[in-house]
């Protein structure tokens, strides 16, 4: 009788583990910003300090324009084999003038993104074209 209950328990545990491993997990990355927080920002009145108090620090600032703040939120599903699929991507862009006052708020989502195909070409470096003996002689000539 004890063996039968142990076997049944083992089967139930294995089935539960198998079912949970097939379940999809949703991961959220970035700043989670609620619409109610965005509604509090008044364009033309709130400063960078006010926006930071409401939304937190931006995820990024503009490379060539540090008066532009970016807040990213991305939700993705992780399948059982570790593959990710994008569920939702939201980007809030807030621009500030030279006095640090918010002048515009723009919203972007995954529909605004552009697909980028990585180039498979490689850039040759000097070490890739030299054999081991050439590299050894080159290093000796440099005094290394």
SELOTOR-798567 format. One record per atom (N, C-alpha, C, O, CB): residue number from 1; residue in three letters; x, y, z. Coordinates in steps of 0.001 Angstrom, whole numbers, plus 500000, padded with zeros to 6 digits. Each point is the difference from the previous one (the first is absolute). Glycine has a CB too. Example, Ala and Ser with C-alpha at 12.3 -4.5 7.8 and 13.67 -1.06 7.14 Angstrom:
! residues 2
  num  residuo       x       y       z
    1      ALA  513190  494310  507800
    1      ALA  499110  501190  500000
    1      ALA  500900  501200  500000
    1      ALA  501036  499981  500665
    1      ALA  497072  498846  500581
    2      SER  501542  502223  498034
    2      SER  500820  501190  500060
    2      SER  499230  501090  500730
    2      SER  500509  501108  500169
    2      SER  500675  498264  497686
! end
This chain:
! residues 144
  num  residuo       x       y       z
    1      UNK  500819  498805  500000
    1      UNK  499181  501195  500000
    1      UNK  500862  501256  500000
    1      UNK  499682  500976  499320
    1      UNK  498525  497767  501880
    2      UNK  502870  501233  499553
    2      UNK  500891  501147  500077
    2      UNK  500666  500256  498650
    2      UNK  500178  501153  499607
    2      UNK  500215  498372  502829
    3      UNK  499971  499424  496862
    3      UNK  500635  500153  498701
    3      UNK  499044  500613  498993
    3      UNK  500415  500793  499155
    3      UNK  501044  497253  501347
    4      UNK  497269  501598  499576
    4      UNK  499007  500524  499074
    4      UNK  499797  501498  500206
    4      UNK  499887  500745  499026
    4      UNK  498988  497015  500935
    5      UNK  501079  502690  501282
    5      UNK  499811  501420  500287
    5      UNK  501255  500800  499632
    5      UNK  499904  501139  499542
    5      UNK  498494  498267  502314
    6      UNK  502760  500001  498345
    6      UNK  501252  500665  499619
    6      UNK  500072  500151  498489
    6      UNK  500393  501053  499497
    6      UNK  500758  498006  502532
    7      UNK  498477  499908  497256
    7      UNK  499995  500046  498545
    7      UNK  499007  501039  499489
    7      UNK  500302  500753  499074
    7      UNK  500358  496832  500864
    8      UNK  498156  502453  500668
    8      UNK  498982  500977  499612
    8      UNK  500482  501422  500262
    8      UNK  499814  500886  499167
    8      UNK  498394  497432  501327
    9      UNK  502409  501896  500661
    9      UNK  500538  501325  500336
    9      UNK  501081  500419  499007
    9      UNK  500039  501151  499567
    9      UNK  499449  498432  502856
   10      UNK  501379  499487  497222
   10      UNK  501067  500285  499047
   10      UNK  499435  500363  498636
   10      UNK  500475  500933  499352
   10      UNK  501026  497508  501888
   11      UNK  497484  500820  498326
   11      UNK  499369  500286  498711
   11      UNK  499338  501374  500025
   11      UNK  500121  500758  499037
   11      UNK  499504  496781  500587
   12      UNK  499689  502789  501446
   12      UNK  499328  501311  500111
   12      UNK  501028  501126  499993
   12      UNK  499801  501010  499325
   12      UNK  498311  497936  501975
   13      UNK  502964  500900  499426
   13      UNK  501050  501034  500039
   13      UNK  500634  500166  498626
   13      UNK  500225  501127  499559
   13      UNK  500225  498349  502859
   14      UNK  499837  499433  496909
   14      UNK  500603  500071  498655
   14      UNK  499062  500689  499016
   14      UNK  500439  500808  499181
   14      UNK  500850  497089  501290
   15      UNK  497426  501786  499609
   15      UNK  499029  500643  499106
   15      UNK  499900  501500  500290
   15      UNK  499921  500813  499079
   15      UNK  498791  497024  500778
   16      UNK  501292  502515  501409
   16      UNK  499924  501419  500366
   16      UNK  501223  500750  499495
   16      UNK  499876  501111  499484
   16      UNK  498774  498301  502548
   17      UNK  502532  499991  498112
   17      UNK  501228  500630  499504
   17      UNK  499989  500128  498485
   17      UNK  500432  501015  499453
   17      UNK  500803  498059  502504
   18      UNK  498275  499905  497374
   18      UNK  499944  500039  498533
   18      UNK  499048  501093  499524
   18      UNK  500295  500707  499036
   18      UNK  500218  496833  500879
   19      UNK  498359  502597  500749
   19      UNK  499032  501026  499599
   19      UNK  500502  501413  500283
   19      UNK  499787  500904  499192
   19      UNK  498389  497459  501242
   20      UNK  502486  501836  500701
   20      UNK  500490  501336  500309
   20      UNK  501181  500382  499127
   20      UNK  500212  501186  499749
   20      UNK  498995  498523  502582
   21      UNK  501567  499324  497201
   21      UNK  501128  500332  499129
   21      UNK  499518  500434  498622
   21      UNK  500734  500672  499275
   21      UNK  500696  497698  501975
   22      UNK  497357  501260  498379
   22      UNK  499434  500397  498710
   22      UNK  499302  501351  500085
   22      UNK  499645  500584  498975
   22      UNK  500073  497007  500447
   23      UNK  500088  502898  501773
   23      UNK  499283  501256  500170
   23      UNK  500845  501172  499522
   23      UNK  501227  499992  500108
   23      UNK  497529  499031  501834
   24      UNK  500563  501978  497532
   24      UNK  500669  501201  499520
   24      UNK  500218  500949  501178
   24      UNK  499112  500180  500834
   24      UNK  499842  499560  496862
   25      UNK  502231  500864  502366
   25      UNK  500321  500962  501041
   25      UNK  500117  501380  499352
   25      UNK  500596  500132  498931
   25      UNK  500607  498097  502465
   26      UNK  498241  502783  499233
   26      UNK  500069  501357  499463
   26      UNK  501007  500794  500823
   26      UNK  499878  500109  501220
   26      UNK  497712  499787  497970
   27      UNK  503410  500659  500118
   27      UNK  501011  500844  500641
   27      UNK  499750  501444  499619
   27      UNK  499663  500300  498854
   27      UNK  502025  497823  501124
   28      UNK  498479  502773  500985
   28      UNK  499872  501435  499757
   28      UNK  501344  500645  500284
   28      UNK  500595  499785  501056
   28      UNK  496933  500206  499541
   29      UNK  502943  500800  498450
   29      UNK  501278  500698  500146
   29      UNK  499781  501496  499821
   29      UNK  499101  500429  499276
   29      UNK  502163  497547  499879
   30      UNK  499558  502796  501506
   30      UNK  499946  501453  499834
   30      UNK  499164  500670  501074
   30      UNK  499712  499427  501050
   30      UNK  500572  500251  496516
   31      UNK  499338  501552  502134
   31      UNK  499192  500797  500914
   31      UNK  498528  499651  499796
   31      UNK  499478  500144  498894
   31      UNK  502240  501726  501091
   32      UNK  497620  497680  501053
   32      UNK  498572  499737  499909
   32      UNK  499289  501291  500390
   32      UNK  499979  500393  501167
   32      UNK  500297  497107  499364
   33      UNK  499144  503148  498462
   33      UNK  499365  501307  500202
   33      UNK  498506  499865  499755
   33      UNK  499571  499472  498975
   33      UNK  502541  501744  500330
   34      UNK  497114  499260  501634
   34      UNK  498545  499947  499880
   34      UNK  499504  501265  499308
   34      UNK  500620  501060  500085
   34      UNK  499208  497513  502002
   35      UNK  499052  501291  497233
   35      UNK  499402  501147  499321
   35      UNK  499687  501116  500997
   35      UNK  500110  501178  499662
   35      UNK  498924  497284  498595
   36      UNK  500581  501180  502955
   36      UNK  499688  501012  501021
   36      UNK  501227  500846  500339
   36      UNK  499868  501181  500323
   36      UNK  498368  497299  500613
   37      UNK  502965  500918  498992
   37      UNK  501226  500766  500233
   37      UNK  500243  500978  498854
   37      UNK  500373  501151  500228
   37      UNK  500592  496926  501081
   38      UNK  498823  501460  497461
   38      UNK  500216  500861  498834
   38      UNK  498996  501154  499975
   38      UNK  500323  501109  499573
   38      UNK  500573  496918  499154
   39      UNK  497891  501697  501735
   39      UNK  498969  501040  500015
   39      UNK  500356  501157  500927
   39      UNK  499491  501108  499825
   39      UNK  498822  497141  499665
   40      UNK  502542  501514  501482
   40      UNK  500392  501050  500956
   40      UNK  501027  500968  499416
   40      UNK  500180  501100  500521
   40      UNK  499356  497299  501330
   41      UNK  501142  501197  497065
   41      UNK  501032  500864  499409
   41      UNK  499333  501092  499182
   41      UNK  499202  499719  499106
   41      UNK  502447  498368  500827
   42      UNK  498678  503147  500376
   42      UNK  499434  501146  499284
   42      UNK  501078  500612  499112
   42      UNK  500982  500565  500480
   42      UNK  497374  499886  501405
   43      UNK  501432  499419  496803
   43      UNK  500943  500549  499025
   43      UNK  500004  501524  500139
   43      UNK  498955  500643  500095
   43      UNK  500664  497400  498301
   44      UNK  501590  502506  501614
   44      UNK  500150  501444  500142
   44      UNK  500099  500458  501446
   44      UNK  500278  501171  500257
   44      UNK  498477  499062  497639
   45      UNK  501024  498868  503045
   45      UNK  500048  500384  501419
   45      UNK  500964  499157  500822
   45      UNK  500742  500533  500825
   45      UNK  496921  500210  498952
   46      UNK  502331  497940  500005
   46      UNK  500834  499137  500826
   46      UNK  501462  500018  499548
   46      UNK  500313  500038  498810
   46      UNK  497690  498520  501612
   47      UNK  502872  501412  500579
   47      UNK  501444  500005  499734
   47      UNK  500522  498571  499960
   47      UNK  499272  499045  500272
   47      UNK  500967  503207  500843
   48      UNK  501040  497624  498540
   48      UNK  500640  498686  499990
   48      UNK  499927  499372  501388
   48      UNK  499786  498794  500126
   48      UNK  501757  501945  498020
   49      UNK  498629  500059  502874
   49      UNK  499921  499493  501373
   49      UNK  498598  499471  500307
   49      UNK  499849  498958  500638
   49      UNK  501934  502677  500059
   50      UNK  497185  499096  498840
   50      UNK  498613  499567  500223
   50      UNK  499727  498674  499289
   50      UNK  499386  499096  500565
   50      UNK  499895  503311  499654
   51      UNK  501187  497491  498525
   51      UNK  499786  498779  499223
   51      UNK  500724  498828  500654
   51      UNK  499449  498903  500088
   51      UNK  500310  502455  497802
   52      UNK  501457  498863  502562
   52      UNK  500758  498939  500666
   52      UNK  499304  499567  501288
   52      UNK  500033  498821  500352
   52      UNK  502099  502082  498663
   53      UNK  497243  500030  501685
   53      UNK  499280  499650  501225
   53      UNK  498769  499156  499682
   53      UNK  499646  499108  500770
   53      UNK  501174  503005  500313
   54      UNK  498526  498162  497787
   54      UNK  498794  499253  499617
   54      UNK  500310  498648  499376
   54      UNK  499341  499007  500310
   54      UNK  499527  503160  499350
   55      UNK  502139  497786  499456
   55      UNK  500267  498789  499213
   55      UNK  501280  499263  500395
   55      UNK  500199  498853  499603
   55      UNK  498597  502243  498554
   56      UNK  502051  499538  502603
   56      UNK  501305  499417  500310
   56      UNK  501028  500439  498966
   56      UNK  499690  500771  499091
   56      UNK  499196  497249  501996
   57      UNK  502317  501491  499057
   57      UNK  501069  500350  499060
   57      UNK  499694  499404  498638
   57      UNK  499445  498905  499916
   57      UNK  502236  501195  501957
   58      UNK  498673  500605  497053
   58      UNK  499755  499435  498662
   58      UNK  500923  498819  499734
   58      UNK  501087  499905  500570
   58      UNK  498186  502352  498608
   59      UNK  500279  496844  499948
   59      UNK  500827  498863  499608
   59      UNK  501179  500472  499168
   59      UNK  501078  499408  500045
   59      UNK  496916  499089  500005
   60      UNK  501795  502580  499183
   60      UNK  501064  500543  499158
   60      UNK  499706  501468  499734
   60      UNK  498867  500465  500124
   60      UNK  501554  497273  498805
   61      UNK  500632  502974  500702
   61      UNK  499847  501377  499527
   61      UNK  500537  500053  498585
   61      UNK  500741  499112  499577
   61      UNK  499466  501863  502770
   62      UNK  499424  500059  496923
   62      UNK  500426  500108  498612
   62      UNK  501511  500071  499870
   62      UNK  500664  500674  500787
   62      UNK  497201  500469  498702
   63      UNK  502674  498169  499530
   63      UNK  501444  500002  499773
   63      UNK  500477  501377  499588
   63      UNK  501015  500484  500501
   63      UNK  498889  497111  498847
   64      UNK  499370  503042  499740
   64      UNK  500389  501315  499515
   64      UNK  499143  501107  500595
   64      UNK  500229  501179  499734
   64      UNK  500544  497755  498166
   65      UNK  498246  500690  502900
   65      UNK  499092  500970  500590
   65      UNK  499655  499508  501399
   65      UNK  499062  499222  500175
   65      UNK  499993  501466  497548
   66      UNK  501705  499766  503277
   66      UNK  499750  499518  501358
   66      UNK  498744  500623  500616
   66      UNK  499690  499761  501167
   66      UNK  502770  499909  499098
   67      UNK  496835  501116  498955
   67      UNK  498719  500567  500446
   67      UNK  498846  499083  499606
   67      UNK  498837  500391  500105
   67      UNK  502105  501938  499689
   68      UNK  499363  496457  499755
   68      UNK  498974  499022  499623
   68      UNK  500176  498780  500895
   68      UNK  501077  499408  500065
   68      UNK  498846  501420  497511
   69      UNK  498988  498805  503117
   69      UNK  500019  498862  500907
   69      UNK  499155  498878  499425
   69      UNK  498938  500243  499426
   69      UNK  501401  501279  502548
   70      UNK  500142  497231  498183
   70      UNK  499303  498817  499507
   70      UNK  499646  499078  501171
   70      UNK  500832  499709  500860
   70      UNK  500390  500463  496924
   71      UNK  497538  499384  502223
   71      UNK  499528  499002  500955
   71      UNK  499510  498799  499191
   71      UNK  499100  500139  499172
   71      UNK  500247  501641  502571
   72      UNK  501233  497050  498489
   72      UNK  499670  498788  499254
   72      UNK  499264  499010  500896
   72      UNK  500337  499846  501174
   72      UNK  501672  500499  497350
   73      UNK  497001  498998  500926
   73      UNK  499344  498867  500660
   73      UNK  499846  498912  498944
   73      UNK  499496  500252  498905
   73      UNK  499253  501244  502782
   74      UNK  501684  497304  498646
   74      UNK  499876  498898  499051
   74      UNK  499522  498762  500734
   74      UNK  500552  499612  501031
   74      UNK  501271  501353  497517
   75      UNK  497139  498423  500900
   75      UNK  499483  498738  500533
   75      UNK  500232  498929  498950
   75      UNK  499643  500167  498833
   75      UNK  498601  501012  502595
   76      UNK  502361  497714  499002
   76      UNK  500248  498901  499072
   76      UNK  499621  498686  500660
   76      UNK  500091  499843  501218
   76      UNK  501767  501447  497672
   77      UNK  497716  497775  500283
   77      UNK  499645  498673  500477
   77      UNK  501194  499085  499803
   77      UNK  500643  500015  498951
   77      UNK  496910  500349  500509
   78      UNK  502734  498850  501547
   78      UNK  501078  499034  499923
   78      UNK  499350  498623  499932
   78      UNK  499326  499565  500934
   78      UNK  502310  501935  500357
   79      UNK  498581  497833  497593
   79      UNK  499409  498677  499786
   79      UNK  500816  498949  500739
   79      UNK  501032  500314  500593
   79      UNK  498076  500401  497157
   80      UNK  500440  498064  502216
   80      UNK  500627  498918  500757
   80      UNK  501442  499736  499584
   80      UNK  500805  499579  500830
   80      UNK  496951  499425  499428
   81      UNK  502585  501229  498495
   81      UNK  501373  499747  499552
   81      UNK  500867  501255  500027
   81      UNK  501088  500010  499423
   81      UNK  498032  498161  499149
   82      UNK  500418  502875  502085
   82      UNK  500783  501209  500160
   82      UNK  499851  501006  498884
   82      UNK  500658  501041  500022
   82      UNK  500897  497601  501225
   83      UNK  497599  501080  497777
   83      UNK  499790  500956  498912
   83      UNK  499134  501144  500489
   83      UNK  499029  499800  500731
   83      UNK  501189  498370  497555
   84      UNK  500152  503044  501295
   84      UNK  499255  501187  500416
   84      UNK  499153  500519  498849
   84      UNK  500401  499943  498838
   84      UNK  501402  500636  502810
   85      UNK  497027  499925  498692
   85      UNK  499156  500665  499013
   85      UNK  499489  501289  500625
   85      UNK  499558  500018  501149
   85      UNK  499766  497773  497761
   86      UNK  500741  503266  500329
   86      UNK  499607  501316  500486
   86      UNK  498485  500070  500133
   86      UNK  499271  499675  499063
   86      UNK  502758  501364  499863
   87      UNK  497509  499382  502226
   87      UNK  498578  500203  500232
   87      UNK  499662  501473  499810
   87      UNK  499039  500352  499315
   87      UNK  500896  497697  502289
   88      UNK  500875  502802  499018
   88      UNK  499704  501436  499969
   88      UNK  501278  500787  500238
   88      UNK  500828  499617  500827
   88      UNK  496821  499968  499994
   89      UNK  502511  501508  498457
   89      UNK  501113  500923  500222
   89      UNK  499439  501414  499969
   89      UNK  499330  500390  499044
   89      UNK  502366  498008  499910
   90      UNK  498580  502360  502086
   90      UNK  499562  501390  500070
   90      UNK  501208  500875  500312
   90      UNK  500825  499676  500854
   90      UNK  496850  499637  499907
   91      UNK  502404  501795  498527
   91      UNK  501072  500966  500239
   91      UNK  499349  501354  500191
   91      UNK  499197  500439  499177
   91      UNK  502495  498234  499453
   92      UNK  498662  501984  502462
   92      UNK  499534  501355  500259
   92      UNK  501212  500908  499846
   92      UNK  501029  499794  500643
   92      UNK  497098  499436  500944
   93      UNK  501738  501777  497554
   93      UNK  501098  500940  499747
   93      UNK  499549  501363  500497
   93      UNK  498951  500503  499597
   93      UNK  501893  498184  498373
   94      UNK  499951  501903  502907
   94      UNK  499666  501326  500527
   94      UNK  501131  500947  499637
   94      UNK  501166  499752  500306
   94      UNK  497474  499265  501610
   95      UNK  500985  502087  497417
   95      UNK  500968  501027  499607
   95      UNK  499918  501167  500967
   95      UNK  498928  500349  500495
   95      UNK  500902  498962  497085
   96      UNK  501331  501287  502678
   96      UNK  500098  501147  500897
   96      UNK  500688  501139  499262
   96      UNK  500805  499769  499098
   96      UNK  499279  498726  502943
   97      UNK  499593  502745  498350
   97      UNK  500683  501151  499415
   97      UNK  501280  500287  500791
   97      UNK  500345  499257  500919
   97      UNK  497443  501705  498275
   98      UNK  502905  500101  500451
   98      UNK  501269  500340  500665
   98      UNK  499825  500345  501469
   98      UNK  500955  499925  500772
   98      UNK  499878  500890  497052
   99      UNK  497954  499564  502572
   99      UNK  499730  500303  501407
   99      UNK  499595  498744  500779
   99      UNK  499777  500064  501209
   99      UNK  499524  502254  498120
  100      UNK  500605  496547  499983
  100      UNK  499658  498747  500659
  100      UNK  498508  499792  500174
  100      UNK  499586  499198  500836
  100      UNK  502567  500949  500318
  101      UNK  497028  500560  498072
  101      UNK  498544  499863  500072
  101      UNK  499537  499060  498885
  101      UNK  500461  500099  498863
  101      UNK  499297  502238  502134
  102      UNK  499326  496751  499340
  102      UNK  499484  499039  499013
  102      UNK  499276  500734  498880
  102      UNK  499116  500819  500252
  102      UNK  500656  497424  501539
  103      UNK  500613  501453  496959
  103      UNK  499382  500665  498841
  103      UNK  499172  499044  499150
  103      UNK  499131  500446  499251
  103      UNK  502768  501153  500736
  104      UNK  498351  497103  500110
  104      UNK  499243  499034  499193
  104      UNK  500112  498619  500618
  104      UNK  500988  499663  500652
  104      UNK  499408  501697  497265
  105      UNK  498550  497841  501857
  105      UNK  500005  498605  500432
  105      UNK  499507  499171  498815
  105      UNK  498905  500224  499484
  105      UNK  500685  500380  502990
  106      UNK  501241  498430  497101
  106      UNK  499698  499169  498839
  106      UNK  499936  498544  500434
  106      UNK  500743  499569  500882
  106      UNK  500381  502082  497564
  107      UNK  497974  497593  500922
  107      UNK  499841  498586  500320
  107      UNK  500315  499168  498766
  107      UNK  499585  500334  498890
  107      UNK  498668  500200  502857
  108      UNK  502484  498380  498456
  108      UNK  500324  499058  498930
  108      UNK  499705  498595  500511
  108      UNK  500028  499746  501204
  108      UNK  501767  501797  497828
  109      UNK  497918  497540  500026
  109      UNK  499813  498601  500374
  109      UNK  500694  499113  498973
  109      UNK  500715  500495  499129
  109      UNK  497080  500037  502003
  110      UNK  501995  498158  498969
  110      UNK  500714  499076  499113
  110      UNK  499658  500213  498539
  110      UNK  500785  499619  499132
  110      UNK  499250  498742  502710
  111      UNK  498812  502240  497853
  111      UNK  499645  500274  498603
  111      UNK  500880  501088  499386
  111      UNK  500126  500083  498778
  111      UNK  497528  499239  501740
  112      UNK  502953  501509  500326
  112      UNK  500874  501068  499513
  112      UNK  501441  499537  499797
  112      UNK  500827  500752  499485
  112      UNK  497707  500874  501685
  113      UNK  501766  497146  499230
  113      UNK  501380  499528  499902
  113      UNK  500323  499566  498576
  113      UNK  499110  499738  499191
  113      UNK  500810  499536  503207
  114      UNK  501365  500658  497323
  114      UNK  500484  499574  498689
  114      UNK  500770  498707  500163
  114      UNK  500801  499852  500922
  114      UNK  499317  502532  498256
  115      UNK  499635  496687  499926
  115      UNK  500730  498734  500029
  115      UNK  501417  500226  499484
  115      UNK  500200  500646  498971
  115      UNK  497655  498043  500700
  116      UNK  503109  500782  501040
  116      UNK  501400  500136  499614
  116      UNK  500555  498600  499763
  116      UNK  499901  499128  500864
  116      UNK  500373  503039  500468
  117      UNK  500303  497631  497507
  117      UNK  500614  498719  499682
  117      UNK  501511  500142  500154
  117      UNK  500625  500774  499275
  117      UNK  497485  498613  499129
  118      UNK  502479  499877  502528
  118      UNK  501454  500106  500188
  118      UNK  500745  499528  498756
  118      UNK  499595  499040  499344
  118      UNK  500107  500610  503126
  119      UNK  501380  501032  497220
  119      UNK  500836  499636  498862
  119      UNK  500912  498864  500425
  119      UNK  500604  500056  501072
  119      UNK  499310  502299  497987
  120      UNK  500192  496624  500120
  120      UNK  500816  498841  500343
  120      UNK  501469  500191  499637
  120      UNK  500838  499173  500358
  120      UNK  497156  499408  499313
  121      UNK  502322  502490  499628
  121      UNK  501391  500257  499617
  121      UNK  500817  500339  501246
  121      UNK  499477  500537  500976
  121      UNK  499792  500279  496734
  122      UNK  502003  498863  502235
  122      UNK  500890  500312  501109
  122      UNK  501088  500941  499521
  122      UNK  500335  500048  498817
  122      UNK  499189  497728  502261
  123      UNK  501007  502956  499855
  123      UNK  501099  500903  499701
  123      UNK  501294  499294  500365
  123      UNK  500196  499582  501141
  123      UNK  498364  502479  499260
  124      UNK  502312  497815  498625
  124      UNK  501267  499328  500272
  124      UNK  500907  500914  500809
  124      UNK  500053  501210  499783
  124      UNK  499731  497454  498096
  125      UNK  500918  500729  503048
  125      UNK  501012  500724  500761
  125      UNK  501364  499427  499633
  125      UNK  500093  498924  499408
  125      UNK  498280  501549  502504
  126      UNK  502660  500238  498436
  126      UNK  501356  499610  499640
  126      UNK  500326  498603  500523
  126      UNK  500657  499225  499305
  126      UNK  500022  503188  500714
  127      UNK  498875  497254  501191
  127      UNK  500316  498704  500597
  127      UNK  499304  498837  499319
  127      UNK  500475  498867  500083
  127      UNK  499857  502305  502043
  128      UNK  498542  499085  497195
  128      UNK  499284  498913  499340
  128      UNK  500712  499523  498743
  128      UNK  499844  498844  499609
  128      UNK  498039  502071  501304
  129      UNK  502891  499948  498449
  129      UNK  500651  499622  498750
  129      UNK  501403  499439  500231
  129      UNK  500613  499457  499082
  129      UNK  498055  502302  499756
  130      UNK  501832  498372  502373
  130      UNK  501353  499524  500290
  130      UNK  499951  498604  500608
  130      UNK  499102  499677  500779
  130      UNK  501675  502691  499563
  131      UNK  500189  496822  499294
  131      UNK  500133  498684  500613
  131      UNK  500655  500129  501361
  131      UNK  500405  501094  500394
  131      UNK  499751  497832  497344
  132      UNK  499951  499974  502980
  132      UNK  500565  500030  501349
  132      UNK  501472  500405  499984
  132      UNK  500456  500710  500896
  132      UNK  497917  497520  499788
  133      UNK  502366  501328  498311
  133      UNK  501423  500365  499917
  133      UNK  500132  501486  499675
  133      UNK  500845  500685  500577
  133      UNK  499756  496969  498671
  134      UNK  498568  502856  499828
  134      UNK  500019  501433  499672
  134      UNK  499691  500837  501237
  134      UNK  500641  501025  500231
  134      UNK  498654  498454  497410
  135      UNK  499728  500090  503156
  135      UNK  499649  500743  501212
  135      UNK  501151  499977  501001
  135      UNK  500284  501007  500649
  135      UNK  497292  498433  498990
  136      UNK  503087  499408  500487
  136      UNK  501119  499873  500923
  136      UNK  501134  500944  499597
  136      UNK  500550  500709  500842
  136      UNK  498817  496892  499604
  137      UNK  500979  502407  498270
  137      UNK  501077  500882  499512
  137      UNK  499595  501462  500151
  137      UNK  500826  500832  500375
  137      UNK  499916  497396  497988
  138      UNK  497988  502098  501349
  138      UNK  499509  501363  500148
  138      UNK  500090  500460  501450
  138      UNK  500393  501136  500267
  138      UNK  498076  498506  497786
  139      UNK  501173  499488  502883
  139      UNK  500085  500351  501422
  139      UNK  501447  500175  500445
  139      UNK  500301  500885  500800
  139      UNK  497573  497868  499610
  140      UNK  503024  500405  499073
  140      UNK  501417  500145  500340
  140      UNK  500545  501326  499485
  140      UNK  500792  500653  500680
  140      UNK  499479  496854  499257
  141      UNK  499310  502893  498870
  141      UNK  500492  501247  499435
  141      UNK  499470  501224  500755
  141      UNK  500608  501069  499960
  141      UNK  499536  497795  497819
  142      UNK  498749  500979  502892
  142      UNK  499443  501087  500817
  142      UNK  500615  500033  501396
  142      UNK  499823  500965  500745
  142      UNK  498044  498855  497969
  143      UNK  502839  499145  501623
  143      UNK  500632  499951  501305
  143      UNK  499094  499439  501071
  143      UNK  500230  500243  501184
  143      UNK  501130  501677  498139
  144      UNK  497632  497348  500304
  144      UNK  499058  499433  500979
  144      UNK  500463  498654  500480
  144      UNK  499333  499376  500825
  144      UNK  498809  501847  498099
! end
